[in-house]
Amino acid sequence: MDATPLASRRAAVDVLMACLDKGQPLDDALAGHRGFAALDPRDRAFVRLLLATTLRRLGEIEEVLSGLMNKPLEGANAVGRQVLRIGAAQLLFLGTPPHAAVDTSVRLVEDAGLNHLKGLTNAVLRRISRDGTALLGDRDAAQLNTPQWLWESWVDAYGEDATRAIAAAHLIEAPLDLTVRADVDFWAGQLEAEKLPTGTLRRTGGGHIAELPGFAEGTWWVQDAAATLPARLLGDIAGKRVADLCAAPGGKTMQLCAAGAQVTAVDISGRRMTRLGENLARAGLSAELVTADASKWMPEQKFDFILLDAPCSGTGTLRRHPDIAWLKGDEDIARLTLTQDRLLVHATELLAPGGTLVYAVCSLQEEEGPARIEALLGQNSRLKRVPVTAAELPGLEDAITKDGDVRTLPFMWAERGGIDGFYIARLTAA
C-alpha cells in the first residue's frame, strides 16, 4: 500500500484522539503533530478536510456506527473508535472510494496493535460502503450534529426554527474571508473574490493562502466578515489612541492600525503576541504590543477608544472550528462569564470620559453576550449604550437587536456562504 494515504489518515486519527479523547483544540493538535507538518500541502489539505468533516458530522457518524456495533470501542480500543469515525466520514460524506477508505482503516488498526479489531473494522466499513445512504436515512442532521446542551441553549435564546437554521449552517464549510488594507475593488479582481456589503472580500475557490496575490506583501489578512464589525463600530479613529484588549492573533489590531489609529494591543499570551507582531510586520503596520493580563493591566493614560474582544466559548465559529461543539460545555460558559465580567469592569476603568467601548464575543451563548452587558450597565450608571444604526451595518440590518446591539447568526447571508456568530455592544462613558 502507498505510504502517503496511510500517513495522512494516521495523522488524522492521532489528531482526532488528541482532540476528542484528550480535549485539545483541533488547531493546537494539528500544530503539534510532526507527521502532519511533514505531509505535502495537498495531503495536509486532505487531513484538514477529513477532520473537519468528521467533527461536523460526528453526531450522524456516531448514530450510524452505534447501529452497527454492540458497544463502543473504549479504553485500549479507543484508537479503533477514531479509525472507524474517519472511515465512516470518508464513505458517507467525502465520496472516498470504498477500497481506499476500508483498506487504510484496517491497516491503521493493525499498525496500532489492535489485530483483534481488523475483522470488525472491515465488516462495519464495508457495510457502510454498501448501505451508507440507507443507514443515514432521513435522520435529523441539524440536531444530531449539535450537542444537546448547545441545541437547548439556542432554542431558549432564538427559538427552534432559528436554531435549526444555525445548526444547518454549521454543516457547510465556511468560505475564505479577507480584510484588505486598501483598493478593495482592485483586490477583489486580483483574488477572484466577492466584495461583501461591509467591505470584506470573500473567496469560494480553493488554493493555498500563502500563494494568493498580495499575501507576501501583507495587502490583506484572513478575517471572517463578522469579526471585522467590532473595529468598524468604533467609528473614526484616525490619529486616536485605541486599546485593543485580548488582541491576539491580531486581525482587529491590524484593522485598527490600517484605519490610522495609534494602537496599543494587549494580550496575555506571549506566543500569540509574537504571531501578532509577525502579522503586523508582514503588513507593514505597527502597534505598541503589551504582553499582560488585560483584566489587570494599568497604562499611564486612559483611552478614548477601547475594543474588547473577550475570551469566549467560540460557539459562533463552529463553521470553521467544529471541534468546539464537542469540547465545550455549560461549565465552560460559567467560567468564561466570570472572566468576561472582570475584563469589562476593568476596561471601563481604562476608558476616558466620553470615550467609546466596544465589547464583542464570537459566541452564540446569551450568557456571554447581552447578559454580560446588562450586568455591567446595572452596576455602572456612568455607562450608556450607543445603538448601532442600519447605515453602519450595510447588508446586515437584521443583525441589529431591539437594544441597538449586534447579533450576527451563522445563517445570515446564507446565499453568500453564511457568517460567524458574533455579539457586539457599544458603550460610552459619561
Summary of the structure (lengths in Angstrom):
residues: 430
radius of gyration: 22.9
end to end distance: 70.3
largest distance: 71.1
contacts: 1434
relative contact order: 0.09
helix: 53%
strand: 14%
